[in-house]
């Protein structure tokens, strides 16, 4: 198991996230055009980066993943849209630290839900709370950002024209997310109610980075890990995984672009196929070298 986690600070984003403008916010592209109206509850479908340095992070991610970037809107309402091979995959929003506070950037993943209002209505009884109220975006659907029962931030999205196709993402796509918490049992109950996640325990003797796997309708969606007791300063948070062709090469590129390596590829963890890095503004993300098994493989 990874024994070092980024010290993600999200305190200053409370309230600041809620200042995202509803009226006048740039129009975002649909996930499906033409519409399919296919929905996959529990699917990881988007991620937004909140950061103080949009320019540096844009250069970093376009250089690291060969993403292209498009700026929508102007000045304080600007939104940077990342595309991978022409497909929209993530966004960047400028948000400064609160007065007198120092913070790092943070990636927030969004998961698909079939009924956003009903899902948000469950939060008070589960010790969760709404951080950014639900709002509608033309072509995109309705979304909100919540804080779970252990303080981790995540987005929920009910798409209006259909979720992204449900298949293994290409290199440069966000393909996985893992939640790190203190109390895994509490998270299991929370996410069963919120995202319909069914939990599978994983053998702790294996060289994996998670304790539990989460699925919905028989499809693996995310994982859950426990923050080591030796890291009392680490906060519960979600980490997104981006698929790369060669994790060692991706790590080297990240460093050359101004990033920091938090966890180097280790043969004893996932056969050396994962690394945790921070971008120039301090937001953490996981690089994952992944190839699906074939019938020819043992």
VEXDREN-2710 file (C-alpha; in Angstrom, 1 decimal):
% VEXDREN-2710
k/r/px/py/pz
1/UNK/0.0/0.0/0.0
2/UNK/1.1/3.6/-0.6
3/UNK/2.2/5.0/2.7
4/UNK/2.6/8.6/1.6
5/UNK/-0.4/10.7/0.6
6/UNK/-0.4/14.3/-0.6
7/UNK/-1.3/16.7/2.2
8/UNK/-4.3/18.1/0.4
9/UNK/-5.7/21.3/2.0
10/UNK/-9.2/22.1/1.0
11/UNK/-10.4/24.5/3.8
12/UNK/-10.1/27.6/1.7
13/UNK/-12.3/26.2/-1.0
14/UNK/-15.3/26.0/1.3
15/UNK/-17.5/28.9/0.3
16/UNK/-15.2/29.8/-2.6
17/UNK/-16.5/26.9/-4.7
18/UNK/-19.9/28.2/-4.1
19/UNK/-19.1/31.4/-5.9
20/UNK/-19.0/29.7/-9.3
21/UNK/-21.3/31.8/-11.4
22/UNK/-24.5/30.2/-12.7
23/UNK/-25.6/32.8/-15.1
24/UNK/-23.0/33.8/-17.6
25/UNK/-20.8/30.8/-17.0
26/UNK/-19.3/29.5/-20.3
27/UNK/-21.4/26.9/-22.2
28/UNK/-19.7/23.5/-21.9
29/UNK/-19.9/20.8/-24.6
30/UNK/-22.2/17.8/-24.2
31/UNK/-20.9/14.4/-23.3
32/UNK/-22.9/12.9/-26.1
33/UNK/-23.7/14.8/-29.3
34/UNK/-26.1/13.6/-30.7
35/UNK/-27.8/12.7/-27.5
36/UNK/-27.9/9.0/-26.4
37/UNK/-29.7/9.4/-23.1
38/UNK/-27.7/6.5/-21.9
39/UNK/-26.8/6.8/-18.2
40/UNK/-24.3/4.8/-16.1
41/UNK/-24.9/5.6/-12.4
42/UNK/-21.6/5.6/-10.4
43/UNK/-19.5/6.2/-13.5
44/UNK/-16.6/8.6/-13.2
45/UNK/-17.4/11.1/-15.9
46/UNK/-15.5/14.3/-15.3
47/UNK/-12.9/16.2/-13.1
48/UNK/-12.3/19.8/-12.4
49/UNK/-9.1/21.3/-11.2
50/UNK/-9.4/24.3/-8.8
51/UNK/-6.1/26.1/-8.7
52/UNK/-4.4/29.4/-8.1
53/UNK/-2.2/29.1/-11.2
54/UNK/-4.2/28.3/-14.3
55/UNK/-1.5/29.1/-16.7
56/UNK/1.2/27.0/-15.1
57/UNK/-1.2/24.0/-14.7
58/UNK/-2.4/24.3/-18.3
59/UNK/1.1/24.1/-19.6
60/UNK/1.8/21.2/-17.3
61/UNK/-1.1/19.0/-18.3
62/UNK/-1.0/19.8/-22.0
63/UNK/2.7/18.8/-21.9
64/UNK/2.2/15.8/-19.7
65/UNK/-0.8/14.2/-21.4
66/UNK/-0.8/15.8/-24.8
67/UNK/-4.1/17.4/-23.9
68/UNK/-5.3/20.5/-25.8
69/UNK/-6.7/23.5/-23.9
70/UNK/-9.4/25.9/-24.8
71/UNK/-10.3/28.9/-22.7
72/UNK/-14.1/29.6/-22.4
73/UNK/-15.4/32.8/-21.0
74/UNK/-13.4/35.8/-19.8
75/UNK/-11.5/37.0/-16.8
76/UNK/-12.9/35.7/-13.5
77/UNK/-15.5/33.6/-15.2
78/UNK/-13.0/31.9/-17.5
79/UNK/-13.0/28.1/-17.7
80/UNK/-10.2/26.1/-19.3
81/UNK/-11.4/23.0/-21.1
82/UNK/-9.1/20.1/-21.6
83/UNK/-9.6/17.7/-24.5
84/UNK/-7.9/14.4/-25.1
85/UNK/-7.9/13.4/-28.8
86/UNK/-10.7/15.9/-29.3
87/UNK/-12.9/14.7/-26.5
88/UNK/-13.5/16.9/-23.5
89/UNK/-12.1/15.2/-20.4
90/UNK/-11.6/17.8/-17.6
91/UNK/-11.6/21.5/-16.8
92/UNK/-9.7/24.1/-14.8
93/UNK/-11.1/26.9/-12.7
94/UNK/-9.2/29.7/-11.0
95/UNK/-9.7/30.0/-7.3
96/UNK/-7.3/31.8/-4.9
97/UNK/-6.5/30.9/-1.4
98/UNK/-8.6/32.5/1.4
99/UNK/-7.3/35.5/3.2
100/UNK/-4.3/34.6/5.3
101/UNK/-4.3/31.0/4.1
102/UNK/-1.9/28.9/2.0
103/UNK/-3.4/26.1/0.0
104/UNK/-2.6/23.7/-2.8
105/UNK/-4.8/23.1/-5.8
106/UNK/-7.3/20.2/-5.8
107/UNK/-8.8/17.9/-8.4
108/UNK/-12.5/17.1/-7.8
109/UNK/-13.9/14.1/-9.6
110/UNK/-17.6/14.0/-10.7
111/UNK/-19.7/10.8/-10.7
112/UNK/-22.9/10.2/-12.6
113/UNK/-26.2/10.0/-10.8
114/UNK/-29.6/9.3/-12.2
115/UNK/-31.4/11.7/-10.0
116/UNK/-29.4/14.6/-8.6
117/UNK/-32.1/16.2/-6.4
118/UNK/-33.0/12.9/-4.8
119/UNK/-29.3/12.1/-4.2
120/UNK/-28.7/15.5/-2.6
121/UNK/-31.7/15.0/-0.4
122/UNK/-30.1/11.9/1.2
123/UNK/-27.1/13.9/2.5
124/UNK/-28.4/15.2/5.8
125/UNK/-29.2/11.7/7.0
126/UNK/-25.8/10.5/6.0
127/UNK/-23.7/13.2/7.6
128/UNK/-22.8/14.7/4.2
129/UNK/-23.4/18.2/3.0
130/UNK/-23.8/20.3/-0.1
131/UNK/-20.8/22.5/-0.9
132/UNK/-22.0/23.9/-4.2
133/UNK/-25.7/23.8/-4.8
134/UNK/-27.2/22.1/-7.9
135/UNK/-27.2/24.1/-11.0
136/UNK/-28.0/23.5/-14.6
137/UNK/-25.7/23.9/-17.6
138/UNK/-26.9/23.9/-21.2
139/UNK/-26.1/20.7/-23.0
140/UNK/-24.3/19.3/-20.0
141/UNK/-27.0/18.7/-17.3
142/UNK/-27.2/19.4/-13.6
143/UNK/-24.3/19.2/-11.2
144/UNK/-23.3/19.9/-7.6
145/UNK/-20.3/19.5/-5.4
146/UNK/-20.7/17.7/-2.0
147/UNK/-18.6/16.9/1.0
148/UNK/-19.0/13.3/2.2
149/UNK/-19.3/12.1/5.7
150/UNK/-15.5/12.3/6.3
151/UNK/-14.9/15.6/4.6
152/UNK/-13.8/14.5/1.1
153/UNK/-15.1/16.7/-1.8
154/UNK/-16.6/15.1/-4.9
155/UNK/-19.0/16.2/-7.7
156/UNK/-22.3/14.6/-8.7
157/UNK/-23.7/15.1/-12.2
158/UNK/-27.0/14.2/-13.9
159/UNK/-26.3/14.6/-17.6
160/UNK/-29.1/15.8/-19.9
161/UNK/-28.0/14.1/-23.1
162/UNK/-26.3/11.0/-21.8
163/UNK/-23.1/10.0/-20.0
164/UNK/-19.8/9.3/-21.8
165/UNK/-19.5/5.9/-23.4
166/UNK/-18.8/3.3/-20.8
167/UNK/-15.5/1.7/-22.0
168/UNK/-11.8/1.7/-21.0
169/UNK/-10.4/5.1/-21.6
170/UNK/-7.5/5.9/-23.9
171/UNK/-4.1/7.1/-22.8
172/UNK/-4.6/10.5/-21.3
173/UNK/-8.1/9.7/-20.1
174/UNK/-9.2/9.7/-16.4
175/UNK/-9.9/6.0/-15.9
176/UNK/-10.2/5.6/-12.1
177/UNK/-10.6/7.3/-8.8
178/UNK/-9.7/6.2/-5.2
179/UNK/-11.0/7.6/-2.0
180/UNK/-8.6/7.8/1.0
181/UNK/-10.3/8.0/4.4
182/UNK/-9.8/7.2/8.1
183/UNK/-13.0/5.1/8.5
184/UNK/-13.6/2.8/5.6
185/UNK/-16.7/1.3/7.1
186/UNK/-18.3/4.7/7.3
187/UNK/-17.5/5.4/3.6
188/UNK/-18.9/2.0/2.5
189/UNK/-22.3/2.9/3.9
190/UNK/-22.3/6.5/2.6
191/UNK/-21.4/5.6/-1.0
192/UNK/-23.8/2.7/-1.1
193/UNK/-26.6/5.2/-0.6
194/UNK/-25.2/8.0/-2.7
195/UNK/-23.7/6.2/-5.7
196/UNK/-25.1/2.7/-5.3
197/UNK/-21.6/1.3/-4.8
198/UNK/-21.3/-2.4/-4.0
199/UNK/-18.2/-3.2/-1.9
200/UNK/-15.8/-6.0/-2.5
201/UNK/-13.0/-6.5/0.1
202/UNK/-9.5/-7.0/-1.2
203/UNK/-6.8/-9.2/0.1
204/UNK/-4.6/-6.9/2.2
205/UNK/-1.6/-9.2/1.5
206/UNK/-1.6/-8.4/-2.1
207/UNK/0.5/-5.5/-3.5
208/UNK/-2.5/-3.2/-4.2
209/UNK/-3.1/0.3/-3.1
210/UNK/-6.7/-0.2/-2.0
211/UNK/-8.6/-2.2/0.7
212/UNK/-11.9/-2.3/-1.1
213/UNK/-13.2/-2.1/-4.7
214/UNK/-16.5/-0.4/-5.6
215/UNK/-18.8/-1.5/-8.4
216/UNK/-22.2/-0.5/-9.7
217/UNK/-24.3/-2.8/-11.8
218/UNK/-21.4/-5.2/-12.0
219/UNK/-18.9/-2.7/-13.4
220/UNK/-15.9/-1.6/-11.3
221/UNK/-16.1/2.1/-10.7
222/UNK/-13.7/3.2/-7.9
223/UNK/-11.7/2.0/-4.9
224/UNK/-11.3/2.8/-1.2
225/UNK/-8.1/3.0/0.8
226/UNK/-7.3/3.7/4.5
227/UNK/-5.0/6.6/5.4
228/UNK/-2.2/5.2/7.6
229/UNK/-2.2/6.2/11.2
230/UNK/1.3/7.4/10.7
231/UNK/-0.1/10.3/8.7
232/UNK/-2.3/12.3/11.1
233/UNK/-2.0/15.4/8.9
234/UNK/-3.5/13.8/5.8
235/UNK/-7.1/14.7/4.9
236/UNK/-9.7/12.4/3.4
237/UNK/-9.7/13.0/-0.3
238/UNK/-10.3/11.5/-3.8
239/UNK/-7.4/10.9/-6.1
240/UNK/-8.0/10.6/-9.9
241/UNK/-6.0/8.2/-12.0
242/UNK/-4.9/9.1/-15.6
243/UNK/-4.0/6.3/-17.9
244/UNK/-0.5/6.6/-19.4
245/UNK/1.4/4.3/-21.8
246/UNK/4.7/4.3/-19.8
247/UNK/4.6/5.4/-16.2
248/UNK/8.3/5.9/-15.8
249/UNK/8.4/8.1/-18.9
250/UNK/5.4/10.0/-17.7
251/UNK/7.1/10.6/-14.3
252/UNK/10.2/11.9/-16.0
253/UNK/8.1/14.2/-18.2
254/UNK/6.1/15.5/-15.1
255/UNK/9.4/16.5/-13.4
256/UNK/10.7/18.2/-16.5
257/UNK/7.5/20.2/-16.7
258/UNK/7.8/21.4/-13.1
259/UNK/5.8/18.7/-11.2
260/UNK/6.8/16.9/-8.1
261/UNK/6.9/13.1/-7.6
262/UNK/5.1/12.1/-4.4
263/UNK/5.2/8.4/-4.9
264/UNK/7.6/6.8/-7.4
265/UNK/6.8/3.6/-9.2
266/UNK/7.5/0.7/-6.9
267/UNK/7.7/-2.9/-8.1
268/UNK/6.0/-4.0/-4.8
269/UNK/3.0/-1.8/-5.5
270/UNK/0.8/-2.6/-8.6
271/UNK/3.9/-4.1/-10.2
272/UNK/5.4/-0.6/-10.5
273/UNK/2.6/0.7/-12.7
274/UNK/1.5/3.7/-10.6
275/UNK/3.0/6.9/-9.4
276/UNK/1.5/9.9/-7.5
277/UNK/2.6/13.4/-8.6
278/UNK/1.7/17.0/-7.9
279/UNK/1.4/19.6/-10.5
280/UNK/3.3/23.0/-10.2
281/UNK/0.5/24.4/-8.0
282/UNK/0.4/21.3/-5.7
283/UNK/-2.7/19.4/-6.9
284/UNK/-2.2/15.6/-6.7
285/UNK/-3.0/13.1/-9.4
286/UNK/-2.1/9.5/-10.1
287/UNK/-0.4/8.2/-13.2
288/UNK/-1.3/4.6/-14.1
289/UNK/0.1/2.4/-16.7
290/UNK/-2.6/-0.1/-17.5
291/UNK/-3.2/-2.6/-20.3
292/UNK/-6.3/-4.9/-20.1
293/UNK/-5.6/-8.6/-19.9
294/UNK/-6.2/-10.7/-23.0
295/UNK/-7.0/-14.3/-23.5
296/UNK/-3.4/-15.0/-24.5
297/UNK/-2.1/-13.7/-21.1
298/UNK/-1.6/-16.1/-18.2
END
